[in-house]
Amino acid sequence: MTLDDITDDQIRDAVVALSEGGEPFSTIAVIRHITGRYVSDLNTPAALSPNALFGTRLSNGHEILGIRRELPDRSERDDLGHLTTTAVWRTVGR
């Protein structure tokens, strides 16, 4: 499965599951929840990065998804141990 194959319903289901505890969650967590893995796009410009474009998709759909972005972004490791930066989200009203 590529990130382009992810449906809006899958994103909504992931957001609901990840926000159950009331804690913020990352774009990486959403991708991992849906695909079971996350690997960063090393040396790929953001405009061409499937991961960055997925983050933009979350940002563009934040009102429908009922989430808001929290700052600052945070660092997380991908499944290969590479450190990368990810946006942090919280369900609106929590």
VEXTOR-698291 format. One record per atom (N, C-alpha, C, O): residue number from 1; atom name; x, y, z. Coordinates in nm, 2 decimals. Each point is the difference from the previous one (the first is absolute). Layout:
BEGIN
 resi name   east  north     up
  NUM   CA      X      Y      Z
...
//
This chain:
BEGIN
 resi name   east  north     up
    1    N   0.08  -0.12   0.00
    1   CA  -0.08   0.12   0.00
    1    C   0.09   0.12   0.00
    1    O   0.09   0.01   0.08
    2    N  -0.12   0.09  -0.17
    2   CA   0.07   0.12   0.00
    2    C  -0.09   0.11   0.08
    2    O  -0.12  -0.03   0.02
    3    N   0.18   0.14   0.01
    3   CA  -0.08   0.10   0.07
    3    C  -0.11   0.06  -0.08
    3    O  -0.10   0.04   0.05
    4    N   0.12  -0.05  -0.18
    4   CA  -0.11   0.05  -0.09
    4    C  -0.12  -0.09   0.00
    4    O  -0.11   0.04  -0.03
    5    N   0.13  -0.17   0.07
    5   CA  -0.11  -0.09   0.01
    5    C  -0.09   0.01   0.12
    5    O  -0.11  -0.06   0.01
    6    N   0.16   0.14   0.09
    6   CA  -0.07   0.01   0.12
    6    C  -0.13   0.09  -0.02
    6    O   0.00   0.10  -0.06
    7    N  -0.11  -0.16   0.11
    7   CA  -0.13   0.07  -0.02
    7    C  -0.03   0.10   0.12
    7    O   0.06  -0.01   0.11
    8    N  -0.15   0.10  -0.13
    8   CA  -0.04   0.09   0.10
    8    C  -0.06  -0.08   0.12
    8    O   0.02   0.04   0.12
    9    N  -0.09  -0.15  -0.14
    9   CA  -0.06  -0.08   0.11
    9    C   0.11  -0.06   0.08
    9    O  -0.01   0.00   0.12
   10    N   0.12  -0.04  -0.18
   10   CA   0.11  -0.06   0.07
   10    C   0.07   0.11   0.09
   10    O   0.04  -0.03   0.11
   11    N  -0.03   0.15  -0.16
   11   CA   0.06   0.11   0.07
   11    C  -0.09   0.03   0.12
   11    O   0.05   0.02   0.12
   12    N  -0.18  -0.01  -0.14
   12   CA  -0.10   0.03   0.11
   12    C   0.01  -0.11   0.11
   12    O   0.00   0.03   0.12
   13    N   0.00  -0.16  -0.16
   13   CA   0.01  -0.10   0.09
   13    C   0.13   0.00   0.08
   13    O   0.00  -0.02   0.12
   14    N   0.11   0.06  -0.18
   14   CA   0.13   0.01   0.07
   14    C   0.00   0.11   0.10
   14    O   0.04  -0.01   0.11
   15    N  -0.10   0.13  -0.15
   15   CA  -0.01   0.11   0.09
   15    C  -0.08  -0.03   0.12
   15    O   0.04   0.03   0.11
   16    N  -0.15  -0.10  -0.13
   16   CA  -0.09  -0.04   0.11
   16    C   0.08  -0.09   0.10
   16    O   0.00   0.02   0.12
   17    N   0.07  -0.12  -0.18
   17   CA   0.07  -0.10   0.09
   17    C   0.11   0.07   0.07
   17    O   0.03  -0.03   0.12
   18    N   0.05   0.12  -0.19
   18   CA   0.12   0.06   0.06
   18    C  -0.04   0.10   0.11
   18    O   0.08   0.03   0.08
   19    N  -0.20   0.03  -0.10
   19   CA  -0.04   0.11   0.10
   19    C  -0.08  -0.05   0.12
   19    O  -0.04   0.08   0.08
   20    N   0.02  -0.21  -0.08
   20   CA  -0.08  -0.06   0.11
   20    C   0.05   0.04   0.14
   20    O  -0.08   0.03   0.09
   21    N   0.21  -0.03  -0.07
   21   CA   0.06   0.03   0.13
   21    C   0.01   0.15   0.03
   21    O   0.03   0.04   0.11
   22    N  -0.07   0.04  -0.21
   22   CA   0.01   0.15   0.02
   22    C   0.14   0.06  -0.02
   22    O   0.01   0.12   0.01
   23    N   0.09  -0.21  -0.03
   23   CA   0.13   0.05  -0.03
   23    C   0.02   0.05  -0.14
   23    O  -0.06  -0.05  -0.09
   24    N   0.15   0.14   0.07
   24   CA   0.03   0.04  -0.14
   24    C   0.07  -0.12  -0.08
   24    O   0.05  -0.09   0.07
   25    N  -0.06   0.09  -0.20
   25   CA   0.05  -0.10  -0.08
   25    C   0.07   0.06  -0.12
   25    O  -0.03   0.12  -0.04
   26    N   0.12  -0.19  -0.03
   26   CA   0.08   0.06  -0.11
   26    C  -0.06  -0.05  -0.13
   26    O  -0.07  -0.10  -0.01
   27    N   0.12   0.17  -0.10
   27   CA  -0.03  -0.05  -0.13
   27    C   0.06  -0.14  -0.02
   27    O  -0.06  -0.08  -0.06
   28    N   0.18   0.06   0.11
   28   CA   0.06  -0.13   0.00
   28    C  -0.09  -0.11   0.06
   28    O  -0.01  -0.11  -0.06
   29    N  -0.05   0.14   0.17
   29   CA  -0.09  -0.09   0.07
   29    C  -0.12  -0.04  -0.09
   29    O  -0.04  -0.11   0.00
   30    N  -0.01   0.21  -0.07
   30   CA  -0.12  -0.03  -0.08
   30    C   0.05  -0.09  -0.12
   30    O  -0.07  -0.10  -0.03
   31    N   0.18   0.13  -0.03
   31   CA   0.05  -0.09  -0.11
   31    C   0.02  -0.14   0.05
   31    O  -0.04  -0.09  -0.06
   32    N   0.11   0.08   0.18
   32   CA   0.03  -0.13   0.06
   32    C  -0.13  -0.08   0.03
   32    O  -0.01  -0.12  -0.02
   33    N  -0.09   0.19   0.07
   33   CA  -0.12  -0.06   0.04
   33    C  -0.07  -0.06  -0.12
   33    O  -0.05  -0.11   0.01
   34    N   0.06   0.18  -0.12
   34   CA  -0.07  -0.05  -0.12
   34    C   0.08  -0.11  -0.08
   34    O  -0.05  -0.10  -0.04
   35    N   0.18   0.13   0.03
   35   CA   0.09  -0.09  -0.09
   35    C   0.08  -0.10   0.08
   35    O   0.04  -0.10  -0.06
   36    N  -0.03   0.12   0.19
   36   CA   0.08  -0.09   0.08
   36    C   0.15   0.03   0.00
   36    O   0.08  -0.07   0.06
   37    N  -0.04   0.18  -0.13
   37   CA   0.14   0.04   0.00
   37    C   0.02   0.14  -0.04
   37    O  -0.10   0.07  -0.05
   38    N   0.22  -0.02   0.07
   38   CA   0.03   0.14  -0.04
   38    C   0.15   0.00  -0.03
   38    O   0.08  -0.03   0.08
   39    N  -0.05   0.08  -0.20
   39   CA   0.14   0.02  -0.04
   39    C   0.01   0.14  -0.06
   39    O  -0.08   0.04  -0.08
   40    N   0.18   0.04   0.13
   40   CA   0.01   0.13  -0.04
   40    C   0.05   0.01  -0.15
   40    O   0.07  -0.09  -0.05
   41    N  -0.09   0.20  -0.01
   41   CA   0.04   0.03  -0.14
   41    C   0.13   0.07   0.00
   41    O   0.00   0.12  -0.02
   42    N   0.11  -0.19   0.05
   42   CA   0.13   0.07   0.01
   42    C   0.04   0.07  -0.13
   42    O  -0.02  -0.05  -0.11
   43    N   0.06   0.17   0.13
   43   CA   0.05   0.08  -0.11
   43    C  -0.10   0.03  -0.11
   43    O   0.03   0.02  -0.12
   44    N  -0.16  -0.02   0.16
   44   CA  -0.11   0.03  -0.10
   44    C  -0.05   0.13   0.04
   44    O  -0.05   0.03   0.11
   45    N   0.04   0.07  -0.21
   45   CA  -0.06   0.13   0.03
   45    C  -0.15  -0.02   0.04
   45    O  -0.07  -0.09  -0.05
   46    N   0.03   0.17   0.14
   46   CA  -0.14  -0.01   0.06
   46    C  -0.10   0.00  -0.11
   46    O  -0.10  -0.07   0.01
   47    N   0.12   0.14  -0.12
   47   CA  -0.10   0.01  -0.11
   47    C  -0.02  -0.14  -0.07
   47    O  -0.10  -0.02  -0.06
   48    N   0.20  -0.06   0.08
   48   CA   0.00  -0.13  -0.07
   48    C  -0.02  -0.12   0.10
   48    O  -0.01  -0.12  -0.04
   49    N   0.01   0.15   0.17
   49   CA   0.00  -0.10   0.10
   49    C  -0.14  -0.05   0.02
   49    O  -0.09   0.08   0.04
   50    N   0.06  -0.21  -0.06
   50   CA  -0.13  -0.06   0.04
   50    C  -0.04   0.03   0.14
   50    O  -0.12   0.02   0.03
   51    N   0.22  -0.03   0.06
   51   CA  -0.03   0.02   0.14
   51    C  -0.04   0.15   0.03
   51    O  -0.10   0.02   0.07
   52    N   0.17   0.07  -0.13
   52   CA  -0.03   0.14   0.02
   52    C  -0.14   0.03  -0.07
   52    O  -0.08   0.08   0.06
   53    N   0.05  -0.14  -0.17
   53   CA  -0.12   0.03  -0.07
   53    C  -0.12  -0.06   0.08
   53    O  -0.11   0.05   0.00
   54    N   0.14  -0.16   0.07
   54   CA  -0.11  -0.06   0.09
   54    C  -0.02   0.10   0.12
   54    O  -0.12   0.02   0.04
   55    N   0.22   0.04   0.01
   55   CA  -0.01   0.10   0.11
   55    C  -0.08   0.12  -0.05
   55    O  -0.09   0.05   0.07
   56    N   0.11  -0.01  -0.19
   56   CA  -0.08   0.10  -0.06
   56    C  -0.15  -0.04  -0.01
   56    O  -0.09   0.09   0.02
   57    N   0.07  -0.21  -0.06
   57   CA  -0.14  -0.05   0.00
   57    C  -0.07   0.01   0.13
   57    O  -0.11   0.04   0.01
   58    N   0.18  -0.08   0.10
   58   CA  -0.05   0.02   0.13
   58    C  -0.03   0.15   0.03
   58    O  -0.11   0.03   0.05
   59    N   0.20   0.05  -0.08
   59   CA  -0.01   0.14   0.02
   59    C  -0.12   0.06  -0.08
   59    O  -0.08   0.08   0.06
   60    N   0.06  -0.12  -0.18
   60   CA  -0.11   0.05  -0.08
   60    C  -0.13  -0.05   0.05
   60    O  -0.10   0.07  -0.02
   61    N   0.10  -0.19   0.08
   61   CA  -0.13  -0.06   0.04
   61    C  -0.02   0.01   0.15
   61    O  -0.09  -0.07   0.06
   62    N   0.17   0.16   0.01
   62   CA  -0.01   0.00   0.14
   62    C  -0.14   0.03   0.06
   62    O  -0.04  -0.05   0.10
   63    N  -0.03   0.14  -0.17
   63   CA  -0.14   0.04   0.05
   63    C  -0.09  -0.12   0.00
   63    O  -0.08  -0.03   0.09
   64    N   0.08  -0.04  -0.21
   64   CA  -0.08  -0.12  -0.01
   64    C   0.04  -0.11   0.09
   64    O  -0.09  -0.07   0.06
   65    N   0.22   0.05  -0.04
   65   CA   0.05  -0.10   0.09
   65    C  -0.02   0.04   0.15
   65    O   0.01  -0.09   0.09
   66    N  -0.03   0.21  -0.06
   66   CA  -0.02   0.05   0.14
   66    C   0.13   0.00   0.07
   66    O   0.01  -0.03   0.12
   67    N   0.10   0.07  -0.19
   67   CA   0.13   0.01   0.06
   67    C   0.06   0.13  -0.01
   67    O  -0.04   0.08  -0.09
   68    N   0.14  -0.04   0.17
   68   CA   0.07   0.12  -0.02
   68    C   0.15  -0.03   0.02
   68    O   0.04  -0.09   0.08
   69    N   0.04   0.17  -0.14
   69   CA   0.15  -0.03   0.01
   69    C   0.05   0.07   0.12
   69    O  -0.04   0.12   0.03
   70    N   0.13  -0.18   0.04
   70   CA   0.06   0.05   0.11
   70    C   0.15   0.03  -0.03
   70    O   0.06  -0.07  -0.07
   71    N  -0.01   0.18   0.12
   71   CA   0.14   0.03  -0.02
   71    C   0.07  -0.01   0.13
   71    O  -0.06   0.02   0.11
   72    N   0.19  -0.05  -0.11
   72   CA   0.08  -0.02  -0.11
   72    C  -0.01  -0.15  -0.06
   72    O  -0.06  -0.08   0.07
   73    N   0.11   0.07  -0.19
   73   CA   0.01  -0.14  -0.06
   73    C   0.10  -0.07   0.09
   73    O   0.07   0.06   0.08
   74    N  -0.07  -0.19  -0.09
   74   CA   0.09  -0.08   0.08
   74    C   0.08  -0.10  -0.08
   74    O  -0.03  -0.03  -0.11
   75    N   0.14  -0.02   0.17
   75   CA   0.08  -0.09  -0.07
   75    C  -0.04  -0.14   0.04
   75    O  -0.03  -0.03   0.12
   76    N   0.03  -0.06  -0.22
   76   CA  -0.03  -0.14   0.03
   76    C   0.09  -0.09  -0.09
   76    O   0.05   0.05  -0.10
   77    N  -0.03  -0.17   0.13
   77   CA   0.08  -0.09  -0.08
   77    C  -0.09  -0.08  -0.09
   77    O  -0.11  -0.04   0.04
   78    N   0.15   0.02  -0.16
   78   CA  -0.07  -0.09  -0.09
   78    C   0.03  -0.14   0.03
   78    O   0.08  -0.03   0.09
   79    N  -0.13  -0.07  -0.17
   79   CA   0.02  -0.14   0.03
   79    C   0.14  -0.05  -0.02
   79    O   0.04  -0.11   0.04
   80    N   0.04   0.19  -0.11
   80   CA   0.14  -0.03  -0.03
   80    C   0.09   0.07   0.10
   80    O   0.13  -0.01  -0.01
   81    N  -0.18   0.09   0.10
   81   CA   0.08   0.07   0.10
   81    C   0.04   0.14  -0.04
   81    O   0.07   0.07   0.08
   82    N  -0.11  -0.02  -0.20
   82   CA   0.03   0.13  -0.04
   82    C  -0.09   0.11   0.08
   82    O  -0.12  -0.02   0.01
   83    N   0.19   0.12   0.03
   83   CA  -0.08   0.11   0.07
   83    C  -0.06   0.09  -0.10
   83    O   0.07   0.04  -0.10
   84    N  -0.19  -0.01   0.12
   84   CA  -0.08   0.09  -0.09
   84    C  -0.09   0.09   0.08
   84    O  -0.02  -0.02   0.12
   85    N  -0.03   0.12  -0.19
   85   CA  -0.09   0.10   0.07
   85    C  -0.15  -0.03  -0.04
   85    O  -0.02  -0.03  -0.12
   86    N  -0.07   0.04   0.21
   86   CA  -0.14  -0.03  -0.03
   86    C  -0.09   0.10   0.06
   86    O   0.03   0.05   0.11
   87    N  -0.14  -0.02  -0.17
   87   CA  -0.10   0.09   0.06
   87    C  -0.08  -0.08   0.11
   87    O  -0.01  -0.12   0.00
   88    N  -0.04   0.20   0.10
   88   CA  -0.07  -0.06   0.11
   88    C  -0.14   0.05  -0.01
   88    O  -0.03   0.12  -0.03
   89    N  -0.07  -0.21   0.06
   89   CA  -0.14   0.03  -0.01
   89    C  -0.07  -0.03   0.13
   89    O   0.04  -0.08   0.08
   90    N  -0.15   0.15  -0.06
   90   CA  -0.09  -0.03   0.12
   90    C  -0.14   0.02  -0.05
   90    O  -0.03   0.08  -0.09
   91    N  -0.06  -0.17   0.14
   91   CA  -0.14   0.01  -0.03
   91    C  -0.05   0.13   0.05
   91    O   0.03   0.04   0.12
   92    N  -0.11   0.03  -0.19
   92   CA  -0.06   0.13   0.04
   92    C  -0.09  -0.03   0.12
   92    O  -0.08  -0.09   0.00
   93    N   0.09   0.17   0.10
   93   CA  -0.08  -0.01   0.12
   93    C   0.07  -0.08   0.11
   93    O  -0.06  -0.03   0.11
   94    N   0.18  -0.02  -0.13
   94   CA   0.07  -0.07   0.10
   94    C   0.12   0.07   0.05
   94    O   0.07  -0.04   0.08
//
